[in-house]
Amino acid sequence: MPEPAVPTPSSDPELAARFLGGEERAAAELMERHAPAVARFLYSAGADRDDLDDLVQETFFRAFRRLDTWRQESGFRSWLFTIASNQLKDAVRRRKGMRVLSLEGWDAPHTTAPDAVVEADETAERLRQGIAALPRLQREVFLRRVQGGEDYAAIAAALGTTAGAARVHYHHAVKRLKELAR
């Protein structure tokens, strides 16, 4: 008895076309596929943890509203990262001068070596702040390469630069972040 065929997942362009044709489930599939990566991208770019859900939701809202403008030369995730980056810039502009501190997550860590946890947390926070402080192109190239797994040609196409320039931006970002990790 032959085994039933496992359906092949639809590609991003296929899901986009189905959504534009009125199929709401296609949007849900795109969100399930890409929302975690968009959230990681935004957090690494400096978004507050408390704002991530709103930023991710707004990114997808804008993407679906303008899906007919997506040029499929760049990947869907790459296009989403561009929208997310713009969302974050807008959020930072709106919040300029406003400082909100969260009291959540301030419980003492449960571990046998609290100094190791504190040191790791401090290093992670320095790196996160360092990523957020990188010049825009260095930050976006670094995050697209590390989190998105994009190659330099795709990064260059998404950011309007060359693959060689993307490599240089990545190299400078890594060099700066290594200095912060020490």
N, C-alpha and C positions, 0 to 999 in steps of 0.2 A: 504494500500500500504506500503510495508516494506521500511524502510529507507536504502539508499545505505550504504554499509559498508565503514567505514573510514579505509584507509590503515594504518597498524601498521608501525611505523618508523623502518627502518632497524637498526640492532645492529651494533656496531663498527666492530666486526669481519666480519659480512656480507658485510658491505661497503668496508672493506679492501680486501676481496676476490673478490668483483666485480671490484675494481680498478685494482687489479693484473690481472684480466681477461680482462682488456682493457677498462673498462667503466669509462670515465673521470668524469662523473657526480657524481660518488661515492666519488671522492676526494673533489669535491666542497661541498658535504653534510658533509663530515668529517670536513672540514675547517669551515663551517658555525656553526657547532655544538661546536667546540672546540677552535676556534681562540680567542673569547673574554676571556675565562678562561686562555689561554696561555698568552695573553697580560697582564691580571691582575697579573698573577704569575711573569712575567718578571719585571713589574713595581715595584711590592712589593719587589722583590729581588734586586732592585737598578738600573734597566735600566733607562736611560734617556727617557723621554716622546717622544723626537724627534726621538729616535732610535727604538721605539716599533714596528712600521709597518715593518721595515726591519728585525728585529729580529724574529718577528712572521712568516714572509714570509720565511725566511731562515730556521726556525725550521720545517715548513711544507715541504719545498723543500727537506730537508735532510730526513725527516720522510718518504715521499713518495718514495724517491730514495732507501731507505733501508727497505721498508715496509715488505719485505719477512723475515727480521730478527726479527720482533716483535714476542716475545713469549707472547702468550695471557693469561699467568697466571696473568700478571699485566694488569691493564686496559689501554686502548689506551691513555686516558688523562694522566695517570701516566707516560707512556712511553714518551709522548710529553713533559711533564715537565722535564724529564731527559735530553732530547735533547735540550730543551730551556735553561736549566741551563748551559749546556756545551756551547751553543751559547753565552750566556752572559759572561761566563768566557773567551772565546776567544776574544770577543769584548773588554772586560776590558784589557786583555793583549795587544791587538793592540793599545789601546788608552793610555796606561800607560804614564804618563807624559804630556799628551795633555789635556788641559782644554778648553771647549767650553761653552760659556754662551749664552743663548737665550734671546732675548729681547721681545719675544712674551709673552703675558699674564701678563705684568707688569702694566696694567692699574689699576687705583684705583678701589677697589670693590664698588659695588653699594649696600649700606646697611645703615641702620640707626645707627648701632653700629660697626663702623670700628675696634675698639679695639677687639671686640669679634671675628671678622673675622680673624684679624691678629693673635690673640692668637690660634685660631683653626688651621690656616695654619701652624703656627710655631710648634704646637704639632704634626700635621700630618707629617710634614717634619722631625721632630726629630724621629718619629716612623719609617718612611720610611728609614731614614739613619741608624737607629738602626737595622732594619731588614737586611739591606744590610751588616751591620758590624757583624752580628751574625756569629759564626763558621758555615761552610758549612752545616753540618748535622742538626744543630739546625734550620738554616734558611729553609732548604728544608723540614724538617719535619713540621715546623710551617706553611709554605705556603701550603703544600699539605693538611694539616689538615684543615686549616682555609678557604682557597680559593677553594681547590679541593674537600673538604668534604670527603676525603679518611679516611678509618679506619686505625688503627695502623698496622694491619696485611698487608694490601696493601702497606702502606708506607714502612714497613720493607722489603717486597719482592722487591720493586722498588729500595731501597737504599742498599740492601745487609746487613741488620742488623736484629735484633729481634724486636718483637712488644714491649717488655719491654724497650729496649733501645730507641725505637722511642718515647715512653711515657716520658722517662726521658729527652730526647732532647727537646720535646715539652714543658715540665714543665720548664726547664731552659730558654728556649726562652721567654716564657710568663713572667717569673720572671724578666728577663732583660728589656723587653719592658715595663712592668708596672713601673719600676724605671724611664725610660725615659719619660713616660707620665706625671709624677708628675711635 
